[in-house]
Amino acid sequence: MNCEIKRVTQDDLDQLQQISRQTFSETFSAKNSAEDMKKYLEEELAVEKLTAELSDQNSEFYFATVDNRVVGYLKVNSGLAQTELKDDNGLEIERIYVLKEYHGKRVGQLLYDHAIHMARQMKAGYVWLGVWEENPRAIHFYKKNGFVEFDKHVFKLGDDEQTDIMMKLHL
Ligand SMILES: CC(C)(COP(=O)(O)OP(=O)(O)OC[C@H]1O[C@@H](n2cnc3c(N)ncnc32)[C@H](O)[C@@H]1OP(=O)(O)O)[C@@H](O)C(=O)NCCC(=O)NCCS
């Protein structure tokens, strides 16, 4: 399988919204109410929101493609674009999402490796992220890549307040 990583631009907005909504639904629908899901998909993954995120100098999105089909994506934030900490020395992996049918096929690992490559390029001291405590696959994935829990924070999905585990990897 030949998987490629490419930077996402404003021209890719429709594809970005499509992969964002599909992977978010696949990941979280089973454990959340339809109402909370709908709210998140409509508000947080709206065209206006994604457009603003894409134009932020401190955020970068990447697609993973297989035979030109987008099968996953990555969003990383530095500086003030980070959702918390906002430390110049850090890089946040805010989103790493792969279509279910491509889990366990190294697509997630390739996107992840790209994030680490970027962190090293910008000479970041550490990479951090927040992951829902009820997402065991992702937690296992980060742990096997060396991430360690350092805190917890509250994340709102629709009207539901959930706990995210915050994890960090020193470079
Ligand atoms: C997170 C993600 C990018 C990782 O990519 P992936 O291809 O699934 O990763 P891998 O298969 O290499 O690693 C997953 C690991 O979790 C393990 N795993 C799977 N289900 C598990 C479960 N229920 N509990 C614990 N571990 C589990 C797998 O066995 C594998 O570990 P191993 O390599 O030691 O066998 C991908 O699963 C994904 O996109 N998930 C949906 C979106 C998401 O949750 N994103 C993260 C939001 S913070």
The ligand as an SDF file (V2000), in Angstrom:
LIG
                    3D

 48 50  0  0  0  0  0  0  0  0999 V2000
   -5.4450    6.8340   16.6870 C   0  0  0  0  0  0  0  0  0  0  0  0
   -5.1180    6.2620   15.3090 C   0  0  0  0  0  0  0  0  0  0  0  0
   -4.5960    7.3630   14.3990 C   0  0  0  0  0  0  0  0  0  0  0  0
   -3.9980    5.2190   15.4750 C   0  0  0  0  0  0  0  0  0  0  0  0
   -3.7530    4.5850   14.2490 O   0  0  0  0  0  0  0  0  0  0  0  0
   -3.8690    2.9900   14.1300 P   0  0  0  0  0  0  0  0  0  0  0  0
   -3.4950    2.6020   12.7740 O   0  0  0  0  0  0  0  0  0  0  0  0
   -5.1960    2.5780   14.6290 O   0  0  0  0  0  0  0  0  0  0  0  0
   -2.7350    2.5840   15.1910 O   0  0  0  0  0  0  0  0  0  0  0  0
   -2.0810    1.1650   15.4680 P   0  0  0  0  0  0  0  0  0  0  0  0
   -2.9270    0.0610   14.9470 O   0  0  0  0  0  0  0  0  0  0  0  0
   -0.6520    1.2540   15.0590 O   0  0  0  0  0  0  0  0  0  0  0  0
   -2.0850    1.1750   17.0520 O   0  0  0  0  0  0  0  0  0  0  0  0
   -3.2330    0.9760   17.8040 C   0  0  0  0  0  0  0  0  0  0  0  0
   -2.8890    0.0750   18.9580 C   0  0  0  0  0  0  0  0  0  0  0  0
   -4.0140   -0.0130   19.8500 O   0  0  0  0  0  0  0  0  0  0  0  0
   -4.3120   -1.3590   20.0790 C   0  0  0  0  0  0  0  0  0  0  0  0
   -5.7410   -1.4160   20.3560 N   0  0  0  0  0  0  0  0  0  0  0  0
   -6.7640   -1.5480   19.4980 C   0  0  0  0  0  0  0  0  0  0  0  0
   -7.9250   -1.5320   20.1590 N   0  0  0  0  0  0  0  0  0  0  0  0
   -7.6330   -1.3770   21.4700 C   0  0  0  0  0  0  0  0  0  0  0  0
   -8.4140   -1.2830   22.6470 C   0  0  0  0  0  0  0  0  0  0  0  0
   -9.7400   -1.3570   22.6160 N   0  0  0  0  0  0  0  0  0  0  0  0
   -7.7630   -1.1260   23.8370 N   0  0  0  0  0  0  0  0  0  0  0  0
   -6.4150   -1.0520   23.8920 C   0  0  0  0  0  0  0  0  0  0  0  0
   -5.6220   -1.1170   22.7870 N   0  0  0  0  0  0  0  0  0  0  0  0
   -6.2370   -1.2840   21.6070 C   0  0  0  0  0  0  0  0  0  0  0  0
   -3.8720   -2.0730   18.8310 C   0  0  0  0  0  0  0  0  0  0  0  0
   -3.6610   -3.4430   19.0780 O   0  0  0  0  0  0  0  0  0  0  0  0
   -2.5500   -1.3430   18.5380 C   0  0  0  0  0  0  0  0  0  0  0  0
   -1.5130   -1.7320   19.3840 O   0  0  0  0  0  0  0  0  0  0  0  0
   -0.3350   -2.7380   18.9480 P   0  0  0  0  0  0  0  0  0  0  0  0
    0.3380   -2.1400   17.7610 O   0  0  0  0  0  0  0  0  0  0  0  0
    0.5200   -2.7880   20.1770 O   0  0  0  0  0  0  0  0  0  0  0  0
   -1.0330   -4.0460   18.6360 O   0  0  0  0  0  0  0  0  0  0  0  0
   -6.3660    5.5840   14.6780 C   0  0  0  0  0  0  0  0  0  0  0  0
   -6.7690    4.4880   15.4680 O   0  0  0  0  0  0  0  0  0  0  0  0
   -7.5450    6.5220   14.5160 C   0  0  0  0  0  0  0  0  0  0  0  0
   -7.6010    7.3250   13.5960 O   0  0  0  0  0  0  0  0  0  0  0  0
   -8.5210    6.4110   15.4230 N   0  0  0  0  0  0  0  0  0  0  0  0
   -9.7460    7.1830   15.3160 C   0  0  0  0  0  0  0  0  0  0  0  0
   -9.5030    8.6500   15.5860 C   0  0  0  0  0  0  0  0  0  0  0  0
   -8.9090    8.8950   16.9300 C   0  0  0  0  0  0  0  0  0  0  0  0
   -9.2750    8.2730   17.9210 O   0  0  0  0  0  0  0  0  0  0  0  0
   -7.9770    9.8430   16.9700 N   0  0  0  0  0  0  0  0  0  0  0  0
   -7.3050   10.2220   18.1490 C   0  0  0  0  0  0  0  0  0  0  0  0
   -8.0570   11.3180   18.7940 C   0  0  0  0  0  0  0  0  0  0  0  0
   -7.1190   11.8970   20.1630 S   0  0  0  0  0  0  0  0  0  0  0  0
  1  2  1  0
  2  3  1  0
  2  4  1  0
  2 36  1  0
  4  5  1  0
  5  6  1  0
  6  7  2  0
  6  8  1  0
  6  9  1  0
  9 10  1  0
 10 11  2  0
 10 12  1  0
 10 13  1  0
 13 14  1  0
 14 15  1  0
 15 16  1  0
 15 30  1  0
 16 17  1  0
 17 18  1  0
 17 28  1  0
 18 19  1  0
 18 27  1  0
 19 20  2  0
 20 21  1  0
 21 22  1  0
 21 27  2  0
 22 23  1  0
 22 24  2  0
 24 25  1  0
 25 26  2  0
 26 27  1  0
 28 29  1  0
 28 30  1  0
 30 31  1  0
 31 32  1  0
 32 33  2  0
 32 34  1  0
 32 35  1  0
 36 37  1  0
 36 38  1  0
 38 39  2  0
 38 40  1  0
 40 41  1  0
 41 42  1  0
 42 43  1  0
 43 44  2  0
 43 45  1  0
 45 46  1  0
 46 47  1  0
 47 48  1  0
M  END
$$$$
